[in-house]
């Protein structure tokens, strides 16, 4: 799609805007928006703000995310939100300002902005307030990250905004609604393709670790519900009989974190089959690590399984000799390599059949979890070591193929997201003239 520019431009005098169309106004934001300081009414339902959902009722947010939030009963500490208000939220601010289509109450920690609807098209500013350059400009008015200062109306007022004629705002919105919907549909298709590829990968893994690679191998009833038939010469021992040490976990206490030291990880660090140290809980001192290491000290090829929380059943293998330690939500499997190869056991854990077996054994309290006793007794398909190695080699080749396909789709998704962000930014700041598309 080719876009032309506006007939003439002027210097806005505002860094985040740059040059803007000649007939667009550049005025302090307080002339377009005023701060709503109205107190909430006792009958108002409580709202919350998030990047993913925007402004929604707090009860809906809790149901969607499985989280419990404090419901404030005192209307004196709540503010009124009306439809078409914009909300500045500390929690969701990294994604820009949020537009409310709802009436309700919200914490006084939020700032409510009431637009002048005579000159402002709220949907135009919904797009504008989400652009990276605007967000960065607003962030620069506060020591938000360094000192934890809250963003207030004064910060918002410091950033000048551009105001096209209202008819042009509406045409820009019409274009962006159409174009972002088209891009979002393309992204959804690519995401569904990735999901399909991941399902195919899991299916291949499941078949290889439960049926083997020889389609003509004689089969037997394993006597294990989740395995059913396995090759005749395979064993199906409990996992505890395949391990060098009993299944263990990290400390059942909250450590004192320090600014630097030994990385300390928990369930959230188990991501996409790897240990993501960027998602560590923090650092502990070498002295505390020495105490924790008396119970467990990480070793290459140890396998971690999340045993509590939303990601129960996710697994990853230790691939580093760097010092770190783990928290109690992670169960540790250290293979006896005379019986089972770590990569084979990891493949079993990554199979859809095994995951289904785990789900059947979950218990539920405040969150889903699975006990180490259950994990110790769950049966594992176990071919001879030579055959395990052959299966690993086969799965490595398959994983390489799927990784390339998924990487290609992921790169396309990122390009689509970049294009989406760029087209919004260029349209709302007048770098491209989309009025004929939005007519």
VEXKOL-739421 format. One record per residue (C-alpha): x, y, z; residue in one letter. Coordinates in steps of 0.05 Angstrom, whole numbers, plus 5000, padded with zeros to 4 digits. Each point is the difference from the previous one (the first is absolute). Layout:
// VEXKOL-739421
XYZa ...
END
This chain:
// VEXKOL-739421
500050005000x 502950674978x 498750635040x 500950724981x 501850585046x 495950605019x 500750604952x 504350415049x 503249935068x 502550435057x 504849905057x 495949805061x 505550215048x 498649355037x 505349454998x 495349415001x 495750294945x 505150294951x 497050344939x 492449994996x 494950204946x 499350754993x 492750045024x 500949565061x 500350345068x 505449875052x 497450215068x 501549805073x 495949385017x 496450355057x 495950384948x 497249354973x 499449615065x 498450195072x 501149585061x 493749665027x 500150045076x 492949765012x 499249545059x 497149314989x 492949835020x 498649425047x 496249644944x 505850034951x 503249344980x 507549995008x 504350034937x 507349844986x 504950154944x 504549534961x 503750004934x 496649374977x 492850165018x 499950765005x 495050255053x 495649435024x 496049835061x 504649745055x 495849375009x 500849844926x 507550125004x 500649525059x 495949464964x 504150084936x 506849975034x 498549555059x 502450545048x 497150275064x 500350755009x 498050445059x 493150304989x 499850695032x 493450125036x 501150725021x 497650464943x 504050575032x 506549704973x 497149844932x 499250454939x 494450024950x 501349754929x 495250174944x 499649744929x 505050354953x 504850165057x 507349824992x 503649695059x 507350055018x 502149385038x 506749845031x 499149264987x 497850044928x 503750644980x 505549654961x 494649874948x 497350715000x 493650325026x 493749585004x 493250234974x 493849825040x 493449814969x 497249865069x 497350395059x 502549815068x 505150145054x 507549925002x 505850095049x 502150715015x 507049794978x 497450084929x 499250654961x 493650104961x 500050444938x 493550304974x 500450184926x 496950614967x 495549614952x 498650624959x 507049974971x 502649315020x 498349344967x 501549515056x 501749434953x 505350434967x 503450125067x 499149285019x 504849854943x 504550615013x 500949845075x 502549304982x 505750224955x 507049865025x 502450724990x 494250295040x 501149505057x 507550165002x 498450745000x 495249935059x 505049555037x 505350544994x 495950475043x 500749555062x 505549615036x 495149434995x 505049444995x 505750295041x 496150285059x 493349664993x 496450674991x 492849954978x 497650324937x 495250575015x 495850494959x 505850485003x 504349504962x 494649904948x 499450764992x 507450084984x 499449614935x 497150384941x 495249644954x 498350104927x 492750114981x 497849904928x 493250274979x 494749555030x 497849754931x 507249794986x 500449655068x 493949594982x 502949814932x 506549795032x 496249575051x 495949684944x 506449824963x 503649745061x 494049595022x 499949664933x 507649924993x 501349765071x 494449494994x 503149744936x 506949955033x 497149685063x 496549474958x 506649844966x 503549955067x 494649545026x 500849544940x 507549965011x 499049865074x 495149454984x 505149704952x 505350015055x 495049655046x 498849474947x 507549904990x 500949925076x 494449495001x 503349614944x 506650025036x 496849735064x 496649454960x 506649784970x 503450025068x 494349615032x 500149454947x 507649945002x 500649935076x 494049535008x 500249584936x 507250064976x 502550094929x 498849304973x 492849954974x 500749244997x 502249895072x 495849495038x 495850365053x 497549835069x 495050295049x 504250425048x 494749975054x 500850765006x 493850394982x 503650594969x 504949564960x 495549424978x 503949584949x 507650064997x 505349604963x 500649315029x 507250085023x 498950675036x 499650075075x 495250475037x 503250135069x 497950555048x 504150634990x 503349915069x 503549374974x 503250404943x 503150545043x 506850105032x 496950355060x 492950055026x 495850554970x 501350645039x 498550744997x 502550675024x 499250335069x 493150105028x 501450695026x 500450694970x 507350214994x 502750695013x 501750284932x 506150444987x 502250454943x 505149514973x 502349295014x 497449314981x 493949994953x 493949695032x 494549734955x 493049735007x 494249774955x 499750624956x 507249884976x 497849354967x 498050274932x 499449664932x 504049395023x 505850435024x 502350335064x 499350754990x 504650335050x 497250684981x 493849785038x 503749835064x 496850205066x 506350365020x 506849875030x 502049675065x 506650055037x 505449474990x 499349845074x 492549864994x 501249614936x 504949565038x 494649845051x 494849854946x 505149584962x 500249505057x 493149784978x 501050094925x 505450274955x 498650064924x 503749554952x 500449974924x 494349584971x 495650055062x 492850064979x 495250495034x 492549925000x 495350545025x 495849665054x 495350565021x 496650594969x 497350184932x 505849684963x 499949335037x 503249464956x 504650464960x 507149734997x 507150224982x 507049715005x 506150325032x 504950204945x 504850445038x 505649915050x 498950705028x 498150025073x 492650095016x 494649695044x 492649855000x 493750115041x 495049485024x 495050034941x 505249624958x 500849255006x 506949724981x 501249364960x 507249764996x 500549414954x 503949365012x 503349994932x 500949255003x 492449954996x 497350614965x 503150564959x 498150705024x 497850234931x 495649394993x 496650125067x 499250734981x 496649784935x 495349565040x 498250595045x 498750424938x 495249504969x 492650164999x 498349315029x 504450115061x 497150705011x 492949714998x 502249495052x 502650565044x 493550384996x 496249395024x 504550005062x 499650745016x 497350225067x 496850675012x 500650475058x 501050744988x 503349784935x 501249374960x 505949585022x 502949304997x 503749665057x 507049724996x 497349335025x 495449974939x 505850194954x 504449465031x 494949464985x 497750194931x 502049474949x 504950184944x 500949644933x 507249764999x 503249674939x 507249755000x 505250565002x 502049904927x 492950094978x 499250615045x 505950314964x 496949854932x 493450315022x 503750625025x 503750074934x 493449944962x 496650525045x 505950484995x 499250004924x 492550105006x 500850555051x 504950364955x 495049984944x 494350255043x 504450545032x 501650284932x 492750004978x 497750335065x 505650504998x 497950214930x 492850105023x 502350375063x 504250484959x 494150144955x 495750155061x 505250495026x 500350354933x 492550054999x 500050295070x 505550504981x 496050204938x 493750085043x 503750455049x 503250404943x 493650114961x 496450265062x 505750475019x 500650274929x 492550104992x 498750365067x 505950464992x 498450184928x 506249694968x 495349654950x 493350264973x 494949445008x 493850434993x 498049714933x 500449305030x 495850205060x 494750364960x 
END
